[in-house]
Amino acid sequence: MSRSILFVTGTRADFGKLEPLAVAARDAGYSVSFFVTGMHMLPAYGLTKIEVHRVTGVRVVEFLNQRDGDPQDIVFAKTVIGFSDQLRVEQPDLVVVHGDRVEALATALVCATNYVRCAHIEGGEVSGTIDELFRHCNTKLATYHFVSSQTARRRILAMGETESRTYVIGSPELDVHSAPSGVTMAQVCERYGIPFRSFGIVIFHPVTSEIAEIGKQAADLFSALEKSGRHFVVIRPNNDPGSDAIVEVIRALPAERFRVIPSMRFSHFSELLRNASVIVGNSSTGVREAPFLGVPSLDVGTRQTNRCLAESGRQAAAGDLKEILTFLEKVWGQRFEPSSEFGEGGAANNFLNILNDSAFWECPMQKHFYDASAGFA
């Protein structure tokens, strides 16, 4: 009987990172399933669970873990209960979670308390919000760590994790961006009603530690973009607390300058990004995918603090009108040398090679803090 792997996905973003790994595992003969929850289940965010159902040869279990407006602690509690029930039904050999979302934290905790093997994708990274705390908590809860860079690996080891549990595989979504998207830009424009030939992408998410100011930040940012005279495709923010204030600003944008889209199919977004003149906002796309493709990016605010070291990346406060306009004027449409900081597009193969090693499955469940400075636990 093949081993079973359960992938947990709560957003369009983490699914783009998990899908290449899941497909590789499926094709290698593993029994693969998805636990689909979070934003995927909400119509206001594009009902992106549909994207998961499009993956053939896998089983999909849906769980509605929130109502619009639920605080993160309530979402966490609901997810713990729902995933705990599912874990007892499915009994997977391995659960795979990603990043820093509350759904990943809840499911990693359930795995730890039930002694189920859990692999954490893209741990060891930093940001300027509560997401970083969630990510580091996931590191301590998870059995294994599949990180995107040597820098992330060093941080994992600094947290007392062992080398034998920590693997550098690169960032999985780059696997998709390293290959042709499979669609044309004309098809993307037709499907999503994009009338612009020259455009930038804007993705601006709430920062949970700055809820009181996030509406003003959004207003300042979009005011600057409007003053630039350029055209933009705007992807709606995630559903973290504070998103309503951003959406309110987005609703008032002039349609002749801004095309607002709730969500996009991953292949179509990949093609859109390849053809964008710039990307602006605080999405991780600006620090990973954009530099990998050589697309100039402007990181706005504190959400991705210290995450982008690529030559193509810049940083500005949301209220810094001069810096934003200067960025748009100087680099619009330029292309930079691609960055391999987060890998070169082979994460799925690296992941599969590790799974196929019997030593991976023999790793003991009980973890011990490893003090690298002392050389012993």
Residue, then its C-alpha position, 0 to 999 in steps of 0.5 A: m500500500s502506498r503512503s498517504i500525504l495530506f496537504v492543507t491549503g487555506t488560500r490561493a497563494d499557498f495552493g500555488k506553492l503546494e500544488p507542484l509538490a502534490v502533483a509530483a507525489r501523486d505521479a510517484g504513486y503516493s496517495v494524495s489528498f487536500f484539506v481545503t479551508g480558509m479563503h478557498m471556501l469564501p465566495a467573496y474571494g473567488l471561491t478558489k476551492i475550484e482550483v483545488h478540485r481541478v487537480t486530477g487523481v487526488r481526493v479533496v475534503e472541504f471544511l468551512n472554518q470561518r464566517d466573514g469577520d471572524p477574528q483569527d483566534i476563532v478561525f484557529a479554534k474552528t480549524v483545530i476542531g475540524f482538522s482533528d476530526q478529519l485526521r482521525v478519519e483519514q490517518p495520513d502518513l504525512v501532513v504538509v502545511h505551508g508558511d504562516r497562515v492561521e490554518a497552517l498553525a492550527t493543523a500543525l498543532v493538531c499533528a503535533t498533539n496526535y504524533v502525526r508526521c508534519a512537513h512545514i514548507e517555507g519555514g525560517e523566513v521573516s516578515g514584519t507582522i504576526d505572520e512571522l510568529f505563526r511561521h516560527c511556531n509552525t517550525k517548532l510544531a513540525t516534524y520536518h522543514f522544507v525551506s526555500s533558501q540557505t538563509a532560511r535553513r540557518r534560521i531554522l537551525a538557530m531555533g534548535e531544529t536539527e540538520s537531519r530534519t531540515y531540507v533546502i528545496g527552493s520555493p515550490e511556486l517557482d517550478v510553475h513560473s520556470a515553465p511556460s504558463g500554458v496560456t497566452m496573454a490574449q487569453v488572460c485579457e479575454r478571461y479577466g476583461i483586462p483592456f490594458r496593454s501596459f499595466g502594473i499589478v497591485i496586491f495590497h494585503p492587511v497588516t494585522s498589527e496595523i489595522a487602525e492605519i491600514g485604510k489610510q495606507a491603502a488610500d495613500l498607496f492607490s492615490a499615488l498610483e492614480k497620480s502616476g497616470r498608469h494602468f493597473v490590475v488589482i488583485r483583491p487582498n486576503n481576508d485577514p482583519g483589516s481587509d474591509a478597509i482596503v476593499e473600501v478604497i479599491r471600490a472607489l478606484p476609477a474603472e478606466r485606470f484600474r481593473v479589479i479582480p477577486s482572484m485568478r487561476f494560477s496559470h493565468f496569474s503567472e502569464l500576467l506577472r510575466n507581462a507586467s511592467v511592475i508589481v506594487g504592494n506587500s504580497s510575497t509575489g513581489v519578493r519571490e516570483a517577481p525577482f525570479l522573473g526579473v520583474p521590478s517590484l515595489d514592497v510597500g509598508t512593513r508586511q515583507t520587511n527584510r525579505c527581498l534582497a534582489e536588485s529588482g526590488r525596492q521598498a517604500a512607505a505607503g505614504d511616500l508619494k515621491e518614492i512611489l512615483t519615482f519607482l514607477e517612472k524609472v523602472w516601468g517595463q524594465r527587466f532585471e537579471p533573474s534572482s535565484e535567491f529562492g531556488e531555480g524551479g526544481a522544488a518538486n523534484n527535490f521534495l520527491n527525492i527526500l520522500n523516496d528516501s526510507a530514512f525520511w520516514e524513520c526519523p523519530m517523532q520526538k524532537h529535542f532542542y539542538d543547541a548548535s553553539a554547544g554541540f549537543a541537545 
